[in-house]
């Protein structure tokens, strides 16, 4: 059993702990939280501790991010890197995927997802329950897909973008990808029909600019 430390101690982290157990060959050994008032807690029988204590007590453990917000997850992952931790990719057994996919370190893919072919997924990406990702798509580092997101073919989602629950992104083409810009936010249930600028928030059907 590979030991896994989950950075975060909220609802998303508890779901990641379940995912870790469900793989059958990983064991969640602690939650890491920066709030010292939580360091004596135990959540579902798993202790919460500081980053430094986790490193000392479990030097061979690997870390996965348990925080849904893309940029907060990026910050804590960088702390774990500086502490000397390595990272593990966690994929639920009920994920359907082809062999023509590349997946970066520290990425989490939850139950019920379908990932087809010729897809690149970066490091520390979080793909939540029941998402679909179609051919020739690219998800850069620290992207988050909330539950039930559908990404059609020839879509590029740049670093740190957040795609809300139930959102859909229509297909681009090999000559003209649909691009979701860096740190963009796609609102829940939105239908994205064209590229979204970096840092923009879009909502609705079809998705329209809410703010930058």
The 8 nearest C-alpha neighbors of each residue, nearest first, counted from 0:
[[1, 25, 24, 26, 2, 23, 3, 27],
 [2, 0, 25, 26, 24, 3, 60, 61],
 [1, 3, 60, 26, 25, 27, 28, 0],
 [4, 2, 27, 61, 60, 62, 26, 28],
 [5, 3, 62, 29, 28, 30, 27, 61],
 [4, 6, 30, 63, 65, 62, 64, 31],
 [7, 5, 31, 64, 65, 30, 63, 32],
 [8, 6, 65, 32, 12, 31, 66, 5],
 [7, 9, 12, 30, 32, 31, 13, 6],
 [10, 8, 12, 11, 7, 13, 66, 65],
 [11, 9, 13, 12, 14, 8, 66, 65],
 [10, 12, 14, 13, 9, 65, 66, 67],
 [11, 13, 65, 15, 9, 8, 14, 10],
 [14, 12, 16, 10, 15, 11, 9, 17],
 [13, 15, 17, 11, 16, 12, 18, 10],
 [14, 16, 18, 12, 17, 13, 65, 19],
 [17, 15, 13, 19, 18, 14, 27, 12],
 [18, 16, 14, 20, 15, 19, 21, 13],
 [17, 19, 15, 21, 16, 20, 91, 14],
 [18, 20, 16, 17, 21, 22, 25, 15],
 [21, 19, 17, 18, 22, 26, 23, 25],
 [20, 22, 18, 23, 19, 17, 91, 92],
 [23, 21, 20, 24, 19, 91, 92, 25],
 [24, 22, 21, 20, 25, 19, 0, 26],
 [23, 25, 0, 22, 1, 26, 20, 19],
 [26, 24, 1, 0, 19, 20, 23, 2],
 [25, 27, 2, 20, 3, 1, 0, 28],
 [28, 26, 3, 16, 29, 4, 2, 19],
 [27, 29, 4, 3, 26, 2, 45, 30],
 [30, 28, 4, 46, 45, 47, 27, 5],
 [29, 31, 47, 5, 8, 6, 4, 7],
 [30, 32, 6, 48, 49, 7, 47, 50],
 [31, 33, 7, 34, 49, 8, 48, 6],
 [32, 34, 35, 49, 31, 50, 48, 7],
 [35, 33, 36, 32, 37, 38, 49, 48],
 [34, 36, 37, 38, 33, 49, 32, 48],
 [35, 37, 34, 38, 39, 40, 33, 32],
 [38, 36, 35, 40, 39, 34, 47, 32],
 [37, 39, 48, 47, 35, 40, 36, 49],
 [40, 38, 37, 47, 41, 48, 46, 36],
 [41, 39, 37, 47, 38, 46, 42, 48],
 [40, 42, 46, 45, 44, 47, 43, 39],
 [41, 43, 45, 44, 46, 40, 47, 13],
 [44, 42, 45, 41, 13, 46, 16, 40],
 [43, 45, 42, 41, 46, 29, 40, 28],
 [44, 46, 42, 41, 29, 43, 28, 47],
 [47, 45, 41, 29, 40, 30, 42, 48],
 [48, 46, 30, 38, 40, 31, 29, 41],
 [49, 47, 38, 31, 32, 30, 52, 53],
 [48, 50, 52, 51, 31, 32, 33, 53],
 [49, 51, 53, 52, 31, 54, 48, 32],
 [52, 50, 54, 53, 49, 55, 82, 48],
 [51, 53, 55, 49, 54, 50, 56, 48],
 [54, 52, 50, 56, 51, 55, 57, 49],
 [55, 53, 58, 51, 52, 57, 56, 50],
 [56, 54, 52, 53, 58, 57, 51, 50],
 [55, 57, 53, 54, 52, 58, 51, 59],
 [56, 58, 60, 54, 59, 53, 55, 2],
 [59, 57, 54, 60, 55, 56, 53, 84],
 [60, 58, 57, 61, 2, 84, 54, 85],
 [61, 59, 2, 57, 3, 58, 4, 62],
 [60, 62, 86, 3, 85, 87, 4, 84],
 [61, 63, 4, 86, 3, 5, 87, 85],
 [64, 62, 5, 105, 86, 87, 6, 65],
 [63, 65, 6, 66, 5, 72, 76, 62],
 [64, 66, 12, 7, 6, 11, 5, 15],
 [67, 65, 72, 7, 64, 68, 11, 12],
 [66, 68, 69, 11, 65, 143, 72, 125],
 [69, 67, 71, 66, 70, 72, 143, 161],
 [70, 68, 72, 159, 141, 71, 143, 67],
 [69, 71, 73, 72, 68, 159, 74, 141],
 [72, 70, 74, 73, 68, 69, 75, 66],
 [73, 71, 69, 70, 75, 66, 74, 68],
 [72, 74, 70, 76, 71, 75, 77, 69],
 [75, 73, 71, 77, 72, 76, 70, 78],
 [74, 76, 78, 77, 72, 73, 79, 71],
 [75, 77, 79, 73, 78, 74, 72, 80],
 [78, 76, 80, 74, 79, 75, 73, 81],
 [79, 77, 75, 81, 76, 80, 82, 74],
 [78, 80, 82, 76, 77, 81, 84, 75],
 [81, 79, 77, 83, 82, 78, 84, 76],
 [80, 82, 78, 83, 79, 77, 84, 76],
 [83, 81, 79, 80, 84, 78, 54, 51],
 [84, 82, 80, 81, 79, 85, 54, 58],
 [85, 83, 80, 79, 82, 61, 62, 86],
 [84, 86, 61, 62, 83, 80, 87, 60],
 [87, 85, 62, 61, 105, 104, 63, 84],
 [86, 88, 105, 61, 104, 63, 62, 89],
 [87, 89, 105, 106, 104, 107, 90, 86],
 [90, 88, 107, 87, 106, 108, 19, 91],
 [91, 89, 108, 107, 109, 92, 88, 94],
 [90, 92, 110, 109, 93, 22, 94, 18],
 [93, 91, 94, 22, 90, 110, 21, 95],
 [94, 92, 110, 91, 111, 95, 112, 109],
 [93, 95, 112, 111, 92, 91, 110, 113],
 [96, 94, 113, 114, 112, 93, 97, 111],
 [97, 95, 114, 115, 113, 94, 98, 116],
 [96, 98, 99, 115, 116, 100, 114, 95],
 [97, 99, 100, 96, 116, 101, 117, 115],
 [100, 98, 117, 116, 97, 118, 101, 115],
 [99, 101, 118, 117, 98, 119, 116, 102],
 [102, 100, 119, 120, 118, 103, 99, 121],
 [101, 103, 120, 121, 119, 100, 104, 122],
 [104, 102, 122, 121, 106, 120, 105, 101],
 [105, 103, 122, 88, 106, 87, 86, 123],
 [104, 106, 88, 123, 87, 86, 63, 122],
 [105, 107, 123, 124, 88, 122, 104, 125],
 [106, 108, 89, 125, 90, 88, 126, 124],
 [109, 107, 126, 90, 127, 125, 91, 89],
 [110, 108, 128, 127, 91, 126, 90, 107],
 [111, 109, 93, 91, 128, 94, 112, 129],
 [110, 112, 129, 94, 93, 128, 109, 113],
 [111, 113, 129, 130, 94, 131, 110, 95],
 [112, 114, 95, 131, 96, 94, 115, 132],
 [115, 113, 96, 132, 131, 95, 133, 112],
 [114, 116, 133, 96, 97, 134, 113, 132],
 [115, 117, 134, 99, 118, 97, 100, 114],
 [118, 116, 135, 99, 100, 134, 119, 115],
 [117, 119, 100, 135, 136, 116, 137, 134],
 [120, 118, 137, 101, 100, 138, 102, 121],
 [121, 119, 102, 138, 101, 137, 139, 103],
 [122, 120, 140, 103, 139, 102, 138, 124],
 [121, 123, 103, 140, 104, 106, 124, 105],
 [124, 122, 106, 105, 141, 140, 104, 125],
 [123, 125, 141, 106, 142, 122, 140, 143],
 [124, 126, 143, 107, 106, 127, 144, 108],
 [127, 125, 108, 144, 107, 143, 109, 124],
 [126, 128, 146, 109, 145, 144, 125, 108],
 [129, 127, 146, 109, 110, 130, 111, 147],
 [130, 128, 111, 112, 147, 146, 110, 127],
 [129, 131, 112, 147, 148, 149, 128, 146],
 [132, 130, 113, 149, 112, 114, 150, 148],
 [133, 131, 150, 114, 151, 149, 113, 115],
 [132, 134, 152, 151, 115, 150, 114, 136],
 [133, 135, 152, 116, 136, 117, 115, 118],
 [136, 134, 153, 117, 118, 152, 137, 133],
 [135, 137, 154, 153, 118, 134, 152, 155],
 [138, 136, 155, 119, 118, 120, 156, 139],
 [139, 137, 120, 156, 121, 155, 119, 157],
 [138, 140, 121, 158, 157, 120, 142, 156],
 [141, 139, 121, 122, 158, 142, 124, 123],
 [142, 140, 124, 159, 123, 69, 158, 73],
 [141, 143, 159, 124, 160, 140, 158, 161],
 [144, 142, 125, 161, 124, 69, 126, 162],
 [143, 145, 126, 162, 127, 125, 148, 161],
 [144, 146, 164, 163, 127, 162, 148, 143],
 [147, 145, 128, 127, 164, 148, 129, 130],
 [146, 148, 165, 130, 129, 164, 128, 149],
 [147, 149, 165, 130, 166, 146, 167, 164],
 [150, 148, 167, 131, 130, 132, 168, 151],
 [149, 151, 132, 168, 167, 131, 133, 148],
 [152, 150, 170, 133, 169, 168, 132, 149],
 [151, 153, 133, 134, 170, 154, 136, 135],
 [154, 152, 136, 171, 135, 176, 172, 170],
 [153, 155, 136, 177, 176, 152, 171, 178],
 [154, 156, 137, 178, 136, 138, 177, 179],
 [157, 155, 179, 138, 178, 137, 139, 180],
 [156, 158, 181, 139, 180, 179, 160, 155],
 [159, 157, 139, 181, 140, 160, 142, 141],
 [158, 160, 142, 182, 141, 69, 181, 70],
 [159, 161, 182, 183, 142, 181, 158, 184],
 [160, 162, 143, 184, 142, 144, 185, 183],
 [161, 163, 185, 144, 184, 145, 143, 166],
 [164, 162, 187, 186, 145, 185, 166, 161],
 [165, 163, 187, 145, 146, 166, 147, 148],
 [164, 166, 147, 188, 148, 187, 163, 146],
 [167, 165, 188, 189, 148, 187, 164, 163],
 [168, 166, 149, 190, 148, 150, 191, 189],
 [167, 169, 191, 150, 190, 151, 149, 192],
 [170, 168, 151, 192, 191, 167, 171, 150],
 [171, 169, 151, 152, 153, 154, 168, 172],
 [170, 172, 176, 153, 177, 154, 175, 152],
 [173, 171, 175, 174, 176, 153, 170, 152],
 [172, 174, 175, 153, 176, 171, 135, 152],
 [175, 173, 172, 176, 171, 153, 177, 154],
 [176, 174, 172, 173, 171, 177, 153, 178],
 [175, 177, 171, 153, 172, 154, 178, 173],
 [176, 178, 154, 171, 194, 193, 155, 175],
 [179, 177, 194, 155, 176, 156, 154, 180],
 [180, 178, 156, 195, 194, 157, 155, 183],
 [181, 179, 197, 196, 157, 183, 195, 178],
 [180, 182, 197, 157, 158, 183, 160, 159],
 [183, 181, 160, 159, 198, 197, 180, 158],
 [184, 182, 198, 160, 199, 197, 180, 181],
 [185, 183, 200, 161, 160, 162, 199, 186],
 [184, 186, 162, 201, 163, 200, 202, 161],
 [187, 185, 202, 163, 189, 201, 184, 188],
 [186, 188, 163, 164, 166, 189, 165, 185],
 [189, 187, 166, 165, 164, 186, 190, 203],
 [190, 188, 203, 166, 202, 204, 187, 206],
 [189, 191, 167, 204, 205, 206, 168, 166],
 [190, 192, 168, 206, 193, 205, 167, 169],
 [191, 193, 169, 190, 168, 205, 206, 194],
 [194, 192, 191, 177, 195, 178, 169, 168],
 [193, 195, 178, 177, 179, 196, 192, 191],
 [196, 194, 179, 180, 178, 193, 197, 199],
 [197, 195, 180, 199, 198, 179, 194, 183],
 [198, 196, 180, 181, 183, 199, 182, 195],
 [197, 199, 183, 182, 211, 181, 196, 180],
 [200, 198, 211, 183, 197, 196, 210, 184],
 [201, 199, 184, 210, 209, 183, 185, 208],
 [200, 202, 208, 207, 209, 185, 206, 186],
 [203, 201, 186, 206, 189, 207, 185, 209],
 [202, 204, 206, 189, 205, 207, 190, 188],
 [205, 203, 206, 190, 189, 202, 191, 207],
 [204, 206, 190, 203, 191, 207, 192, 189],
 [207, 205, 203, 202, 204, 191, 190, 189],
 [208, 206, 201, 202, 203, 209, 205, 204],
 [207, 209, 201, 210, 200, 202, 206, 199],
 [208, 210, 201, 200, 207, 202, 211, 199],
 [211, 209, 200, 208, 199, 201, 198, 207],
 [210, 199, 198, 200, 209, 208, 197, 183]]
